[in-house]
Amino acid sequence: MRVELVTTLKRQATKILADLHSSKEPVLITEHGQPSAYLVDVDDYEFMQQRMEILEAVARGEQAINNGNVYSNEEAKEKMNKWLK
């Protein structure tokens, strides 16, 4: 992963963004020697967001199972049929 100072980003934003788009490698921006932000390609960011939504849905499903909030196959079919009409 590439690391850049925030001052370098300010001075060379166009070049850093061009490199980011061509390499698809995230850039860690630091301020005062500490990590501050990541720059990532738009397509990569959107892909990560979609993945996160899927993982969150799976986690909600697992929590529902753990809480006993489940439906039988027949109950699920009835609910789905109402939505699909």
Biopython code that builds the backbone (N, CA, C, O; Angstrom):
import numpy as np
from Bio.PDB.StructureBuilder import StructureBuilder

atoms = [
    (1, "MET", "N", (0.837, -1.172, 0.000)),
    (1, "MET", "CA", (0.000, 0.000, 0.000)),
    (1, "MET", "C", (0.888, 1.243, 0.000)),
    (1, "MET", "O", (1.895, 1.326, 0.703)),
    (2, "ARG", "N", (0.483, 2.161, -0.786)),
    (2, "ARG", "CA", (1.222, 3.417, -0.904)),
    (2, "ARG", "C", (0.840, 4.343, 0.256)),
    (2, "ARG", "O", (-0.324, 4.392, 0.655)),
    (3, "VAL", "N", (1.803, 5.063, 0.784)),
    (3, "VAL", "CA", (1.582, 6.015, 1.880)),
    (3, "VAL", "C", (2.045, 7.388, 1.411)),
    (3, "VAL", "O", (3.136, 7.536, 0.860)),
    (4, "GLU", "N", (1.204, 8.381, 1.634)),
    (4, "GLU", "CA", (1.543, 9.753, 1.246)),
    (4, "GLU", "C", (1.211, 10.708, 2.387)),
    (4, "GLU", "O", (0.270, 10.482, 3.147)),
    (5, "LEU", "N", (1.989, 11.767, 2.496)),
    (5, "LEU", "CA", (1.702, 12.836, 3.446)),
    (5, "LEU", "C", (0.542, 13.672, 2.923)),
    (5, "LEU", "O", (0.352, 13.793, 1.713)),
    (6, "VAL", "N", (-0.226, 14.245, 3.830)),
    (6, "VAL", "CA", (-1.328, 15.103, 3.411)),
    (6, "VAL", "C", (-0.806, 16.298, 2.616)),
    (6, "VAL", "O", (-1.479, 16.759, 1.695)),
    (7, "THR", "N", (0.371, 16.803, 2.952)),
    (7, "THR", "CA", (0.940, 17.928, 2.190)),
    (7, "THR", "C", (1.279, 17.510, 0.766)),
    (7, "THR", "O", (1.134, 18.301, -0.166)),
    (8, "THR", "N", (1.730, 16.267, 0.594)),
    (8, "THR", "CA", (1.999, 15.765, -0.759)),
    (8, "THR", "C", (0.700, 15.659, -1.541)),
    (8, "THR", "O", (0.653, 15.984, -2.727)),
    (9, "LEU", "N", (-0.354, 15.203, -0.874)),
    (9, "LEU", "CA", (-1.661, 15.121, -1.535)),
    (9, "LEU", "C", (-2.116, 16.502, -1.988)),
    (9, "LEU", "O", (-2.629, 16.657, -3.096)),
    (10, "LYS", "N", (-1.932, 17.495, -1.140)),
    (10, "LYS", "CA", (-2.326, 18.860, -1.501)),
    (10, "LYS", "C", (-1.578, 19.352, -2.735)),
    (10, "LYS", "O", (-2.162, 20.002, -3.602)),
    (11, "ARG", "N", (-0.282, 19.040, -2.812)),
    (11, "ARG", "CA", (0.556, 19.532, -3.913)),
    (11, "ARG", "C", (0.415, 18.706, -5.188)),
    (11, "ARG", "O", (0.522, 19.239, -6.292)),
    (12, "GLN", "N", (0.174, 17.397, -5.033)),
    (12, "GLN", "CA", (0.210, 16.503, -6.190)),
    (12, "GLN", "C", (-1.066, 15.673, -6.323)),
    (12, "GLN", "O", (-1.008, 14.507, -6.711)),
    (13, "ALA", "N", (-2.203, 16.260, -6.008)),
    (13, "ALA", "CA", (-3.464, 15.509, -6.016)),
    (13, "ALA", "C", (-3.743, 14.864, -7.377)),
    (13, "ALA", "O", (-4.131, 13.697, -7.440)),
    (14, "THR", "N", (-3.552, 15.601, -8.445)),
    (14, "THR", "CA", (-3.842, 15.074, -9.783)),
    (14, "THR", "C", (-2.980, 13.852, -10.085)),
    (14, "THR", "O", (-3.486, 12.852, -10.595)),
    (15, "LYS", "N", (-1.695, 13.918, -9.780)),
    (15, "LYS", "CA", (-0.796, 12.798, -10.040)),
    (15, "LYS", "C", (-1.147, 11.603, -9.151)),
    (15, "LYS", "O", (-1.171, 10.467, -9.625)),
    (16, "ILE", "N", (-1.415, 11.845, -7.882)),
    (16, "ILE", "CA", (-1.750, 10.756, -6.962)),
    (16, "ILE", "C", (-3.030, 10.066, -7.405)),
    (16, "ILE", "O", (-3.119, 8.838, -7.378)),
    (17, "LEU", "N", (-4.029, 10.856, -7.815)),
    (17, "LEU", "CA", (-5.278, 10.264, -8.300)),
    (17, "LEU", "C", (-5.069, 9.483, -9.591)),
    (17, "LEU", "O", (-5.650, 8.412, -9.766)),
    (18, "ALA", "N", (-4.256, 10.000, -10.484)),
    (18, "ALA", "CA", (-3.972, 9.278, -11.733)),
    (18, "ALA", "C", (-3.294, 7.941, -11.431)),
    (18, "ALA", "O", (-3.639, 6.915, -12.018)),
    (19, "ASP", "N", (-2.330, 7.963, -10.513)),
    (19, "ASP", "CA", (-1.654, 6.721, -10.120)),
    (19, "ASP", "C", (-2.642, 5.744, -9.476)),
    (19, "ASP", "O", (-2.595, 4.540, -9.728)),
    (20, "LEU", "N", (-3.525, 6.277, -8.650)),
    (20, "LEU", "CA", (-4.529, 5.451, -7.992)),
    (20, "LEU", "C", (-5.420, 4.764, -9.009)),
    (20, "LEU", "O", (-5.693, 3.569, -8.895)),
    (21, "HIS", "N", (-5.872, 5.508, -9.996)),
    (21, "HIS", "CA", (-6.750, 4.925, -11.009)),
    (21, "HIS", "C", (-6.049, 3.875, -11.850)),
    (21, "HIS", "O", (-6.663, 2.884, -12.247)),
    (22, "SER", "N", (-4.792, 4.079, -12.119)),
    (22, "SER", "CA", (-4.075, 3.107, -12.955)),
    (22, "SER", "C", (-3.644, 1.874, -12.168)),
    (22, "SER", "O", (-3.678, 0.762, -12.695)),
    (23, "SER", "N", (-3.242, 2.056, -10.921)),
    (23, "SER", "CA", (-2.738, 0.913, -10.147)),
    (23, "SER", "C", (-3.822, 0.221, -9.328)),
    (23, "SER", "O", (-3.673, -0.947, -8.969)),
    (24, "LYS", "N", (-4.906, 0.924, -9.032)),
    (24, "LYS", "CA", (-5.985, 0.426, -8.170)),
    (24, "LYS", "C", (-5.502, 0.164, -6.744)),
    (24, "LYS", "O", (-6.205, -0.476, -5.962)),
    (25, "GLU", "N", (-4.320, 0.646, -6.402)),
    (25, "GLU", "CA", (-3.751, 0.442, -5.073)),
    (25, "GLU", "C", (-4.191, 1.577, -4.150)),
    (25, "GLU", "O", (-3.959, 2.744, -4.466)),
    (26, "PRO", "N", (-4.823, 1.259, -3.011)),
    (26, "PRO", "CA", (-5.230, 2.313, -2.081)),
    (26, "PRO", "C", (-4.035, 3.137, -1.608)),
    (26, "PRO", "O", (-2.902, 2.658, -1.572)),
    (27, "VAL", "N", (-4.314, 4.377, -1.249)),
    (27, "VAL", "CA", (-3.277, 5.279, -0.760)),
    (27, "VAL", "C", (-3.654, 5.678, 0.671)),
    (27, "VAL", "O", (-4.751, 6.181, 0.915)),
    (28, "LEU", "N", (-2.743, 5.449, 1.599)),
    (28, "LEU", "CA", (-2.935, 5.874, 2.980)),
    (28, "LEU", "C", (-2.389, 7.287, 3.119)),
    (28, "LEU", "O", (-1.222, 7.539, 2.819)),
    (29, "ILE", "N", (-3.229, 8.203, 3.572)),
    (29, "ILE", "CA", (-2.826, 9.590, 3.779)),
    (29, "ILE", "C", (-2.516, 9.766, 5.267)),
    (29, "ILE", "O", (-3.301, 9.371, 6.129)),
    (30, "THR", "N", (-1.363, 10.362, 5.548)),
    (30, "THR", "CA", (-0.974, 10.577, 6.939)),
    (30, "THR", "C", (-0.890, 12.064, 7.246)),
    (30, "THR", "O", (-0.566, 12.880, 6.383)),
    (31, "GLU", "N", (-1.188, 12.395, 8.497)),
    (31, "GLU", "CA", (-1.026, 13.754, 9.021)),
    (31, "GLU", "C", (-0.223, 13.652, 10.301)),
    (31, "GLU", "O", (-0.568, 12.887, 11.201)),
    (32, "HIS", "N", (0.840, 14.420, 10.379)),
    (32, "HIS", "CA", (1.692, 14.415, 11.571)),
    (32, "HIS", "C", (2.157, 13.004, 11.922)),
    (32, "HIS", "O", (2.261, 12.649, 13.096)),
    (33, "GLY", "N", (2.436, 12.205, 10.893)),
    (33, "GLY", "CA", (2.941, 10.858, 11.092)),
    (33, "GLY", "C", (1.899, 9.826, 11.474)),
    (33, "GLY", "O", (2.236, 8.670, 11.726)),
    (34, "GLN", "N", (0.624, 10.232, 11.521)),
    (34, "GLN", "CA", (-0.444, 9.314, 11.909)),
    (34, "GLN", "C", (-1.384, 9.055, 10.729)),
    (34, "GLN", "O", (-1.637, 9.966, 9.942)),
    (35, "PRO", "N", (-1.904, 7.836, 10.591)),
    (35, "PRO", "CA", (-2.877, 7.560, 9.533)),
    (35, "PRO", "C", (-4.089, 8.484, 9.674)),
    (35, "PRO", "O", (-4.593, 8.696, 10.777)),
    (36, "SER", "N", (-4.544, 9.024, 8.560)),
    (36, "SER", "CA", (-5.658, 9.968, 8.592)),
    (36, "SER", "C", (-6.815, 9.534, 7.700)),
    (36, "SER", "O", (-7.979, 9.667, 8.076)),
    (37, "ALA", "N", (-6.491, 9.012, 6.510)),
    (37, "ALA", "CA", (-7.550, 8.631, 5.565)),
    (37, "ALA", "C", (-6.974, 7.696, 4.507)),
    (37, "ALA", "O", (-5.763, 7.618, 4.298)),
    (38, "TYR", "N", (-7.887, 6.994, 3.854)),
    (38, "TYR", "CA", (-7.505, 6.177, 2.701)),
    (38, "TYR", "C", (-8.130, 6.761, 1.455)),
    (38, "TYR", "O", (-9.273, 7.216, 1.475)),
    (39, "LEU", "N", (-7.387, 6.746, 0.382)),
    (39, "LEU", "CA", (-7.924, 7.063, -0.935)),
    (39, "LEU", "C", (-8.067, 5.742, -1.674)),
    (39, "LEU", "O", (-7.109, 4.978, -1.795)),
    (40, "VAL", "N", (-9.271, 5.481, -2.166)),
    (40, "VAL", "CA", (-9.497, 4.261, -2.934)),
    (40, "VAL", "C", (-10.234, 4.617, -4.214)),
    (40, "VAL", "O", (-10.936, 5.626, -4.284)),
    (41, "ASP", "N", (-10.068, 3.789, -5.206)),
    (41, "ASP", "CA", (-10.746, 3.949, -6.477)),
    (41, "ASP", "C", (-12.259, 3.841, -6.270)),
    (41, "ASP", "O", (-12.707, 3.061, -5.430)),
    (42, "VAL", "N", (-13.039, 4.597, -7.011)),
    (42, "VAL", "CA", (-14.496, 4.615, -6.859)),
    (42, "VAL", "C", (-15.092, 3.220, -7.046)),
    (42, "VAL", "O", (-15.928, 2.797, -6.247)),
    (43, "ASP", "N", (-14.677, 2.506, -8.082)),
    (43, "ASP", "CA", (-15.220, 1.167, -8.317)),
    (43, "ASP", "C", (-14.909, 0.231, -7.152)),
    (43, "ASP", "O", (-15.762, -0.555, -6.739)),
    (44, "ASP", "N", (-13.701, 0.315, -6.629)),
    (44, "ASP", "CA", (-13.324, -0.518, -5.485)),
    (44, "ASP", "C", (-14.149, -0.165, -4.251)),
    (44, "ASP", "O", (-14.581, -1.051, -3.514)),
    (45, "TYR", "N", (-14.364, 1.119, -4.032)),
    (45, "TYR", "CA", (-15.155, 1.556, -2.884)),
    (45, "TYR", "C", (-16.592, 1.045, -2.997)),
    (45, "TYR", "O", (-17.140, 0.515, -2.031)),
    (46, "GLU", "N", (-17.195, 1.202, -4.166)),
    (46, "GLU", "CA", (-18.570, 0.742, -4.361)),
    (46, "GLU", "C", (-18.673, -0.773, -4.194)),
    (46, "GLU", "O", (-19.648, -1.270, -3.631)),
    (47, "PHE", "N", (-17.675, -1.506, -4.680)),
    (47, "PHE", "CA", (-17.646, -2.957, -4.502)),
    (47, "PHE", "C", (-17.583, -3.309, -3.017)),
    (47, "PHE", "O", (-18.291, -4.205, -2.558)),
    (48, "MET", "N", (-16.735, -2.602, -2.267)),
    (48, "MET", "CA", (-16.619, -2.861, -0.828)),
    (48, "MET", "C", (-17.935, -2.549, -0.112)),
    (48, "MET", "O", (-18.329, -3.269, 0.806)),
    (49, "GLN", "N", (-18.613, -1.480, -0.527)),
    (49, "GLN", "CA", (-19.896, -1.134, 0.087)),
    (49, "GLN", "C", (-20.931, -2.221, -0.161)),
    (49, "GLN", "O", (-21.681, -2.584, 0.745)),
    (50, "GLN", "N", (-20.978, -2.742, -1.382)),
    (50, "GLN", "CA", (-21.917, -3.827, -1.697)),
    (50, "GLN", "C", (-21.610, -5.065, -0.866)),
    (50, "GLN", "O", (-22.518, -5.708, -0.341)),
    (51, "ARG", "N", (-20.345, -5.392, -0.750)),
    (51, "ARG", "CA", (-19.937, -6.533, 0.077)),
    (51, "ARG", "C", (-20.352, -6.335, 1.530)),
    (51, "ARG", "O", (-20.833, -7.262, 2.180)),
    (52, "MET", "N", (-20.160, -5.111, 2.035)),
    (52, "MET", "CA", (-20.516, -4.809, 3.418)),
    (52, "MET", "C", (-22.016, -4.977, 3.642)),
    (52, "MET", "O", (-22.432, -5.508, 4.672)),
    (53, "GLU", "N", (-22.826, -4.531, 2.692)),
    (53, "GLU", "CA", (-24.274, -4.687, 2.812)),
    (53, "GLU", "C", (-24.655, -6.169, 2.891)),
    (53, "GLU", "O", (-25.512, -6.553, 3.686)),
    (54, "ILE", "N", (-24.018, -6.987, 2.069)),
    (54, "ILE", "CA", (-24.297, -8.433, 2.089)),
    (54, "ILE", "C", (-23.903, -9.026, 3.433)),
    (54, "ILE", "O", (-24.665, -9.792, 4.022)),
    (55, "LEU", "N", (-22.719, -8.678, 3.922)),
    (55, "LEU", "CA", (-22.257, -9.207, 5.206)),
    (55, "LEU", "C", (-23.155, -8.761, 6.356)),
    (55, "LEU", "O", (-23.412, -9.536, 7.277)),
    (56, "GLU", "N", (-23.631, -7.522, 6.309)),
    (56, "GLU", "CA", (-24.530, -7.035, 7.346)),
    (56, "GLU", "C", (-25.857, -7.786, 7.303)),
    (56, "GLU", "O", (-26.429, -8.089, 8.350)),
    (57, "ALA", "N", (-26.352, -8.089, 6.107)),
    (57, "ALA", "CA", (-27.596, -8.853, 5.978)),
    (57, "ALA", "C", (-27.417, -10.263, 6.535)),
    (57, "ALA", "O", (-28.304, -10.779, 7.215)),
    (58, "VAL", "N", (-26.289, -10.881, 6.253)),
    (58, "VAL", "CA", (-26.006, -12.212, 6.797)),
    (58, "VAL", "C", (-25.950, -12.153, 8.323)),
    (58, "VAL", "O", (-26.491, -13.030, 8.997)),
    (59, "ALA", "N", (-25.305, -11.136, 8.864)),
    (59, "ALA", "CA", (-25.216, -10.986, 10.323)),
    (59, "ALA", "C", (-26.606, -10.792, 10.937)),
    (59, "ALA", "O", (-26.892, -11.345, 11.999)),
    (60, "ARG", "N", (-27.479, -10.005, 10.272)),
    (60, "ARG", "CA", (-28.846, -9.835, 10.779)),
    (60, "ARG", "C", (-29.598, -11.160, 10.747)),
    (60, "ARG", "O", (-30.356, -11.471, 11.666)),
    (61, "GLY", "N", (-29.389, -11.933, 9.695)),
    (61, "GLY", "CA", (-30.026, -13.243, 9.602)),
    (61, "GLY", "C", (-29.554, -14.180, 10.694)),
    (61, "GLY", "O", (-30.357, -14.892, 11.298)),
    (62, "GLU", "N", (-28.262, -14.184, 10.947)),
    (62, "GLU", "CA", (-27.727, -15.028, 12.024)),
    (62, "GLU", "C", (-28.275, -14.594, 13.377)),
    (62, "GLU", "O", (-28.589, -15.437, 14.217)),
    (63, "GLN", "N", (-28.392, -13.291, 13.593)),
    (63, "GLN", "CA", (-28.936, -12.782, 14.851)),
    (63, "GLN", "C", (-30.400, -13.188, 14.999)),
    (63, "GLN", "O", (-30.837, -13.552, 16.091)),
    (64, "ALA", "N", (-31.159, -13.125, 13.906)),
    (64, "ALA", "CA", (-32.567, -13.535, 13.951)),
    (64, "ALA", "C", (-32.673, -15.013, 14.321)),
    (64, "ALA", "O", (-33.538, -15.395, 15.108)),
    (65, "ILE", "N", (-31.813, -15.830, 13.767)),
    (65, "ILE", "CA", (-31.810, -17.263, 14.100)),
    (65, "ILE", "C", (-31.475, -17.450, 15.575)),
    (65, "ILE", "O", (-32.143, -18.218, 16.267)),
    (66, "ASN", "N", (-30.453, -16.759, 16.062)),
    (66, "ASN", "CA", (-30.063, -16.866, 17.468)),
    (66, "ASN", "C", (-31.175, -16.417, 18.412)),
    (66, "ASN", "O", (-31.301, -16.928, 19.525)),
    (67, "ASN", "N", (-31.989, -15.447, 17.951)),
    (67, "ASN", "CA", (-33.092, -14.938, 18.767)),
    (67, "ASN", "C", (-34.365, -15.774, 18.614)),
    (67, "ASN", "O", (-35.377, -15.499, 19.258)),
    (68, "GLY", "N", (-34.305, -16.792, 17.761)),
    (68, "GLY", "CA", (-35.477, -17.637, 17.543)),
    (68, "GLY", "C", (-36.522, -17.005, 16.651)),
    (68, "GLY", "O", (-37.656, -17.481, 16.598)),
    (69, "ASN", "N", (-36.166, -15.947, 15.951)),
    (69, "ASN", "CA", (-37.090, -15.246, 15.064)),
    (69, "ASN", "C", (-37.001, -15.873, 13.672)),
    (69, "ASN", "O", (-36.396, -15.311, 12.759)),
    (70, "VAL", "N", (-37.613, -17.042, 13.532)),
    (70, "VAL", "CA", (-37.529, -17.795, 12.277)),
    (70, "VAL", "C", (-38.926, -18.202, 11.830)),
    (70, "VAL", "O", (-39.869, -18.196, 12.621)),
    (71, "TYR", "N", (-39.045, -18.552, 10.568)),
    (71, "TYR", "CA", (-40.306, -19.014, 9.989)),
    (71, "TYR", "C", (-40.123, -20.422, 9.449)),
    (71, "TYR", "O", (-39.036, -20.804, 9.015)),
    (72, "SER", "N", (-41.201, -21.179, 9.484)),
    (72, "SER", "CA", (-41.164, -22.490, 8.837)),
    (72, "SER", "C", (-41.151, -22.269, 7.329)),
    (72, "SER", "O", (-41.386, -21.156, 6.859)),
    (73, "ASN", "N", (-40.881, -23.305, 6.588)),
    (73, "ASN", "CA", (-40.853, -23.205, 5.136)),
    (73, "ASN", "C", (-42.206, -22.745, 4.605)),
    (73, "ASN", "O", (-42.265, -21.910, 3.702)),
    (74, "GLU", "N", (-43.276, -23.273, 5.148)),
    (74, "GLU", "CA", (-44.616, -22.894, 4.696)),
    (74, "GLU", "C", (-44.913, -21.427, 5.009)),
    (74, "GLU", "O", (-45.459, -20.709, 4.172)),
    (75, "GLU", "N", (-44.553, -20.985, 6.215)),
    (75, "GLU", "CA", (-44.767, -19.585, 6.583)),
    (75, "GLU", "C", (-43.974, -18.659, 5.659)),
    (75, "GLU", "O", (-44.472, -17.618, 5.231)),
    (76, "ALA", "N", (-42.766, -19.041, 5.368)),
    (76, "ALA", "CA", (-41.933, -18.233, 4.484)),
    (76, "ALA", "C", (-42.534, -18.161, 3.084)),
    (76, "ALA", "O", (-42.542, -17.097, 2.466)),
    (77, "LYS", "N", (-43.036, -19.285, 2.584)),
    (77, "LYS", "CA", (-43.666, -19.292, 1.255)),
    (77, "LYS", "C", (-44.884, -18.370, 1.223)),
    (77, "LYS", "O", (-45.085, -17.639, 0.254)),
    (78, "GLU", "N", (-45.700, -18.405, 2.285)),
    (78, "GLU", "CA", (-46.881, -17.542, 2.336)),
    (78, "GLU", "C", (-46.481, -16.067, 2.313)),
    (78, "GLU", "O", (-47.073, -15.268, 1.586)),
    (79, "LYS", "N", (-45.484, -15.715, 3.106)),
    (79, "LYS", "CA", (-45.024, -14.321, 3.143)),
    (79, "LYS", "C", (-44.474, -13.893, 1.784)),
    (79, "LYS", "O", (-44.759, -12.791, 1.315)),
    (80, "MET", "N", (-43.697, -14.752, 1.165)),
    (80, "MET", "CA", (-43.108, -14.422, -0.129)),
    (80, "MET", "C", (-44.195, -14.277, -1.189)),
    (80, "MET", "O", (-44.110, -13.386, -2.035)),
    (81, "ASN", "N", (-45.215, -15.136, -1.162)),
    (81, "ASN", "CA", (-46.296, -15.058, -2.132)),
    (81, "ASN", "C", (-47.034, -13.728, -2.004)),
    (81, "ASN", "O", (-47.444, -13.157, -3.015)),
    (82, "LYS", "N", (-47.211, -13.222, -0.782)),
    (82, "LYS", "CA", (-47.863, -11.923, -0.593)),
    (82, "LYS", "C", (-47.037, -10.801, -1.211)),
    (82, "LYS", "O", (-47.593, -9.875, -1.801)),
    (83, "TRP", "N", (-45.713, -10.878, -1.081)),
    (83, "TRP", "CA", (-44.830, -9.845, -1.622)),
    (83, "TRP", "C", (-44.767, -9.900, -3.140)),
    (83, "TRP", "O", (-44.611, -8.870, -3.795)),
    (84, "LEU", "N", (-44.885, -11.091, -3.698)),
    (84, "LEU", "CA", (-44.687, -11.260, -5.132)),
    (84, "LEU", "C", (-45.964, -10.999, -5.930)),
    (84, "LEU", "O", (-45.919, -10.983, -7.160)),
    (85, "LYS", "N", (-47.088, -10.796, -5.267)),
    (85, "LYS", "CA", (-48.345, -10.544, -5.995)),
    (85, "LYS", "C", (-48.468, -9.110, -6.393)),
    (85, "LYS", "O", (-49.460, -8.724, -7.011)),
]
sb = StructureBuilder()
sb.init_structure("model")
sb.init_model(0)
sb.init_chain("A")
sb.init_seg("    ")
for serial, (resi, resn, name, xyz) in enumerate(atoms, 1):
    if name == "N":
        sb.init_residue(resn, " ", resi, " ")
    sb.init_atom(name, np.array(xyz, "f"), 0.0, 1.0, " ", f" {name:<3s}", serial, name[0])
structure = sb.get_structure()
